[in-house]
Amino acid sequence: MKRKVLVIALIGLICAFAVFADAYKDVNSLIARGLSEENLKKIAELSPQLTQEQKESIFRWKKVPTFLPACMNIFLGFGSGSFDQGDDGMGIAFLVGDVLCAGIVAYDIVTVGWENFINSLTGKGGGTQELSLAKIALIAAGGLRIWQGIRPFTYASSKNAKLKTALGLNDVAVGLAPVLTEDGPGFALSAKFSF
């Protein structure tokens, strides 16, 4: 009789492990396909089958990064960091903007010459003092570069919040903690906040 109970318990544990392993694998494959609304719904349906450690592990490894894409956007430009993050729409917009600004500046340099171009920017004479199209392009390129530095943070924040919600990771956890008081042992309300 004890052997039957042991075998049944062992089979139950193996089945439970298989269910958790399948859910873990399925959630990872859904995230790899993208965080569309449909995939987020499927992840939310599978997340109750995951343990808290599995949810945290998935979030830690699959969250959208911010630092490297922001550096790529600022220093390399052309939307390279946005493409790296998977933000293809804004990556294309940044690529077009940088190419357009660089093209206008290059055209101005070719038509007026390098020395006249520099003189018009510094105001040392030899160039026109009015606001040329190249100056507007340089100002636009600077603004675009600032936007490219900010965009990875806003994109990642949005995507990571959606993933965290779909996985069922709570930002606030409340529980009872055992304490020893003057009156003897007891319980205290404990809370954990994640930011």
N, C-alpha and C positions, 0 to 999 in steps of 0.2 A: 504494500500500500504506500509506504514512504517513497519507494522508487517511482511509482506512478505520479505522485504529487511532485516530486523533484523533476521528472521528465516534462510534465505539463508546465511547470513553472519555467523551466529552461526554454521550452518551445515558445512560451509567451514572451520571455525576454528577447529572444532572437527575433520574433515577429515585431515587437515594439522597436527594436534597434533598426530593423529593416525599414519600418515606416518612417522613423526619424531620419535615417540616411537618405531615403528617397526624397523626402520633403526638403532636406538640406540641398541635395543635388538639384532638385527641380527649381528651388528658389534661386540658386546660383545661375542656372541656365536662363531663367526668365530675366534676371538682371543683366546678363550678358547680351541678351537680345534687345535691351533698351527699356527705359522706364516709361513706356506708354501707359495710358490709362488702363488699358486691358491687362497688361502685364502687372501693373500695380494691384489691380483687383485680385488677380490670381495669387500674387504674393501674399496679400492680406488673408486669402482663404487658406493658404498653406502655413502661415506663420504660427497658428496655435499648435501645430504639430512639432514645432521647434522648441528646444530648450532656450533659456535666457542666454546661456553662453554661446549657443549657436547663432542666435540673433545678433549678439554683440560682435561675434567673429565675422559674420557676413557683413555687417555695417562697417566695421573697421577696415575690411579689405575691399569693399565695393563702393565706398563713399567717393564722391567726386573730389579730386584734389584741387587745391587752390594756388598754392605758392608757386610751383613750377610753371603752370600755365600763365599766371600773371607775369612772371619774369620773362617768359617767352614772348608774350604780347608786348611788353614794354621794350625789351632789348632787341628782339628779332623783328617784331611787327608782323604785318601782313596776316593777322589773325591766326598765327601759328599756335598760340596757346589755346585759343578757342577751339581750333580743330582738334588739338590734343585732348581737350575735355569732352569732345563730342557735341559741342555747341556749333554745329555746322552752319546754321543760318547766320549767326553773328560773325563767324569766321569768314564767310563769303563777303559780308558787308565790310568787314575790316580790310580784307584783301583788296576789294575794289577801291575803297577809300584811299588806302596807302598807295596803290598803283596809280590812281588818278592824281594824287598830290605829287608823287615823285615824277610823274610824266609831265605835269605842268611846270614844275621847277626845272626839269631837264630841258624842256623846250625853250624856256626863257634863257637858260644858260647858253644853249646852242645859238639862239638868235641874237642876243646882245653881247655875248662873250663873258667869260668867267670874271674878268676884272671889273667890267661894268656892272655885272650882277652883284658882286660883293660890295662895290661902291654904293650901289643903290640901297642895299640893305643897311650899310653902316652910316649912310648919309655923308660920305666924304667927297661927294661931287663926282662928276663923270656919269652919274646915273640919274634917272628921273626921281623926283621926290614924291610923286603921287603914289597912291596905294596900287601897286601893280597886281596882276593876277597871280604872279609867283609869290608875292608877299601874303596874299590871301591863302594860297595853297600851303605855305609854311605854317601859318597860324592854324589852319584847319588840321594839318598833320599833327601839330602839338596837342590840340584838343582831342583829336582821334586817338593819340597815344595815351592820353590820360584815361579816356573811356575804355581803351583796351586793357589798361591796368586794373580798372574797377570791375569790368564785366565778369571775369572768372569768379570773383567772390560772390556776386549776386546770383550767377547761374548755379554755382555749387551749393549755395545756401538753399535755393529753391529745390533742387534735385535731392539733396541730402535730407531735407525735411520731409519730402514725399516718401523717400525710402524708409526713413525712420518710422513714419506713420504706418506704412504698409507692413513693416516688420512687427509692429506693435511694441516698439521700444518706448517706454514711458520716460518722460523727463522728470517726473516726480514719483518717488517710491515712499510709501508710508508703512510702518510696521511696529511691532511691539518688541522692545528690548528688555531683557532681564536686568534688574538693578538691585542693589543691596542698600536699603535705607535704614534709618534709625529704628523704624518699626519692624524691620525684618525684610525678607526678600519680597520683591514685587516686580511690576512691569512699568516701563515708561514708553510713551509714544515717541517713535523715532522717525525722522524724515530725511530723505536724500534728494537733493535737487541737482540736476545736470543742466549745464548751460552750453 
